[in-house]
C-alpha cells in the first residue's frame, strides 16, 4: 500500500497498530526523517457491516479535503484507493495530527479552559458548515444516490439503519416498524433544509485533539471524518452533545454563533435535531450486532444509549401530535 502511494518502503522505520477504531483498521507509520503517517484500511467487503458504512473511506477523503480548505485542522490526505480489484485493495493514507484526544484530557481541564475550548470548537464547526456540497447524502452513495432534497436523502439513511436492525436482529427499545412510521410522520420538517453542507456526524470528544500546555491548550485537529455526509448543519449537534442537548452548552453555541452559525432553535429545528439524535442512537445500538460486541459492552450501550433514543422518539411523538 505504501509503495502504491509512492512512499519508498526503505524509509519505513516502524508500523504500529492504532487502537480506538471500531470499523476500519489503522496503523501509525514512522518514516526516516521523522515523518509520521496513518494508514486506514477498511474491513473485507464480505464482513458484516451497516449499510451506511459501505464505502465510508471515500467520505473520509472528501471530509478532510473539504475541511482543510475551510481552514479546519485535519489530517492531510496523501493517497486514496477505492478499487477493490486493485492489488492493494482500498486504503487511505494520511498525515498524523498530533494531540491528545479531548476525552482523555477532559478531567484535567479547569472550567474556564473547557469553556474556551468549547467556544473554539464552535467556531471550527461553523467553518465546516460553510462548505457547500453537491447534493444531499453520503458521497459513496451506500444507501441511496445523492439527492437534490434533504427529506428523501435523510429518510433513506434512517430507513437503512432500521433495515440493518431487522436484518441482524438488533435489540431496540421500540419495534423498528413503529420507529419507521414515526420518523416518516415527522419528516416534513426536513423540507426546510435547502442547502447541503459538510457534516462530520462523529464529533464526540474522542475525535477532537488538544495540543499545548495545561491552561493554554488549543484544538490541534479534528479526525475520523469517515461518517460525514452532505446535509443539515444541525445534524452535527447530535454527536457534539452526545447523550445530551446542545442547548445546554452555551460556550459552544457562543463560538458557533461568532463563526456565523445559526443558534436560534425554533420548534421545527428541535424536531430536526430529535430526528438526528434518533439516527445516531439507532446506529450505536444496531452496530452492536454486526460488530459482535461482548456482553458487557452490549449492556453498557443499552443502558446508556437506549434512554436517550427514547427521549428523541418521545420528542418526535409530541411533534407529530402537534
N, C-alpha and C positions, 0 to 999 in steps of 0.2 A: 504493500500500500504506500509506503514511504517512497519507494522507487517510482511508482506511478505518479506521485505528487511532485517528483523532481527533487526529492531530498536524498543526497548521497548517503547510502547506508553506512559508509565507513565513518560518518560523522556522529553516528548514534553511540552515546555512552551508556544510556540506560533506558529501560522501558518498564514502567511500573503500573500495575492496575490501580484505578481510582475507585473508591467506594462511593456510595451515595446515590448513584444512578439506579433507577428502578425499571428501565426499559432497555436502553442502549448500553453497550459495554464501552468503558472509557479507559484509555491508557495515557499516562503522562510520560512524555519522551524528552530526554535531555540530550542535547547535541553539543559537540565540541564547540567551544566559543561561548558557552553559557546560554544559548537559546533554548527555550522550553516550549513544547508543543503539546496539544491534546488531540488524540485520535479517537474519534467516536464511530462505533460500528454497530449497526442495528442487528437484532436477532435474526436468525434464518427466517425466510418468508413462511416456512411451514409451521413455525412456532405459534402458539396461541397468543392472540392479541386482541385488543379492542379495534373496532373498525376505524376509528379516527386516527389510530396510531400508525396505520399502514402508509408509509411514505413521509412520516413526520420529519425525517432528516432533511428533506427539501425545505420544510418550513423553517428549520433552524438556520439554514443558509440565508433564506430570504430575510428572516428577522435580523440577523447580525449585520448583514449588509445595509439594510434599511435603517437600523438603529444607529449605526456608525455615521451614516450621512446626516442623521438628525443631531449628532453631537452627543450621543449617549455612549458611555464607556462600555464596550462589549469586546469579546474576542474577535480577532481579525481572521476572516476565512481565508485559508491558503489554498485549499483544493477540495473539490467535492466530486464524488462518483455516485451515480444512482442506478446505473445499468446493472441489473442482477446477473446479466450474462457476461459482464466483464470479468477478466481473470481474477481481479481482486475482490469482486463483489462491491456493494455500496459502502461508502465510508465518507467521513467528513474530517478534514484536518484543519485545526485552528491554532492560533497563538494562545498562550496562557494569560489569563487575567489574574494578577496577583491580588491577594487579600484573604481575609478571614470571613467565612460565611456569617452573616449577621446573627443567626440564631445561636451560634456557638459563643458569641461575644456579648449577647444581649444582657446577660446577668451582670456584666461589668459596667454597663452604661449608666451614668448618672441621668436623672430625669431631664436636665437641660440639654445634655448631649443627645439623648434619644430624640427629644423633640426637634432639635436642629437637624438631625439626620433624617427624620421623617419629612421635614419640610424639603430637604434636599431631594429626597426620593420623589416627593410630589412634583417638583419642578422637572425632574428627569422623565417621569411618566407623562407629564404634559407634553414634553418634546416628542415622545414616542407617538402620541396621539395627533401630532401634526402631520404624520406620514400617511398620505392617502394611498389606498390600494386600488387595484384594477376592478375588482368586484368583491362580493361577499363570500366568505367561506375559507376552507383550508387550501393553501396553494397546490398541494399534491392531489386535491380532489378525491380523497379516500372514501367519502360518504355520499358526495353529490358534486356535480360540476359547480364551478363558481357561478354565483347568481347576481343579477343586477339588483335584486331586492333582498333585504336582510331577513324578513319574516320567513320566506321559504328556505333560505340558507340555514338559519338557526334551528328551525323546527326539524330539518333533515339531520342536523348534528345531534339534536337531543333524541330524535327517533332512533338514530343509530345506536346510541348507548343503551336505550331501552331494548332494542333488538339484541344487543350483546347480553343484557341481563337475562333475557328469555333463553338465549342460546346456551349460556353457561350455567343457568340455574342459580343465578346470584340472589342472595337474600336482600330484600328491600323492605322498608317499613310499611309500604303500601303496595298493592299489586301494580305491576308495570302498566297494565291496560288502563287503570284508573289515572295513573300519573300522566300517561299519554293524552288522555282526554282532557285533563285539566290544563296541561301545557298548551294544547291547541286552542282551548277556550280562552286562555289568557293572551294568546299570541298577537291579537290585533295591535297591542301597544307597540310591537316591534316595527310597525309601519312608520312610526315617527322617525326612524333612523334612515337617513338617505345618503350618507357618505361612509364608505368603508375605510376604517383606519387601522393602523398597526396595533394589534392586541397581543400581549405576551401570554396572558392567561395562566401563568405559573409563578407569579411574583411574590411568593412567600419568602420569608427571611433567608431560607437556605440558598436562594438564587440571587441574593444581593450580597456583594462582597464589600467589606470595610477595610480600609487601609489607614495608616497613621497611628500616632501615639495616643494613649488614653487621654481623653479630654479634647483631642484635636483630630479625631477620626473624620474620615470623609468616605463617600461611596466610590470605590475603586472599579467596580464592574457590575454589570447585570449579565447573568449567564443563563444557559439552558433555555434558549428560545424555541425549542422544538415543538412546543404545543401552541405556537402562535396561530392566529387566523386573522383575516381581514373582517372587521366587524364593528360593533358598537363600543366606543371607548369605555362606557360604564361596565362592560364585561370584566375589565381588569380589576375592578374593585372587589370581585369575589375572592381572588387569591390575595390581594393586598390586605384584606381584612379577613383572613382565613379563620373560619369558625367564629366570626364576629361581624361587626357592622361598621362600614367605612365612615358613617356619620358620627361614630364615637372616636374618631381620630382627627381632631381639629388641626394638629400640626401638619399632617399630610395634606389635608384639604387646603390649608393656607398656602403651602408650597405649590400645590396643583393649580390653585386659582392664580397665584402670582406668575405661573408659567403659561397662563392663558386657558387653562382647563375650566370647564363649567361645573359649578358645585351647587347650583340651585336645584334641589331634588323635589319635584312635584310627585303626585300620586302615580302618574304614568312611569316616571323614572324609577320609582321604588318598585313598581311591578316588574319592570325590565330587570332590575338588579336581583329580584327574587328569582326570576327565570334563570339568570346566570349562576346564582348560588346553587339552585337546584341541579343545573347541569354539572357543575364542578363536584358537588357532593355525590351525585349519581356515579360519576366516573370513579371517585375514590372508593365507593362501595363495590361497584361492579368489577373493577380491576383486580380485586382480591381473588377472583376465581381463575382467570387465565394465568395470573402470576403465582398461583398456588401459595398464598400466604399461609404461614404456620398458624396454629390455633390462637396463640397469644396475640399476634398482630391482627388477626381477623377480629378477635374480640375487642381490641382497642379501637379499631375503625368503627365497628358497630356502636360501641359505647359513646364515642366522641363525635362521630360524624352524623349518624342517623338522627339524633335530636335536632341538629341544625338543618338537615334536609326536611324534616317535618315542619320546622319553623318557616322555611321558604315555601313549602307547599301550602301551609296554612295561610300565608300572605297571599298566595295565588287564589286560594279558595275565597278569601274576602274580596279580592279584586274582581273576580268573576261574578260573585254575588252582587256586587255593586254597592 
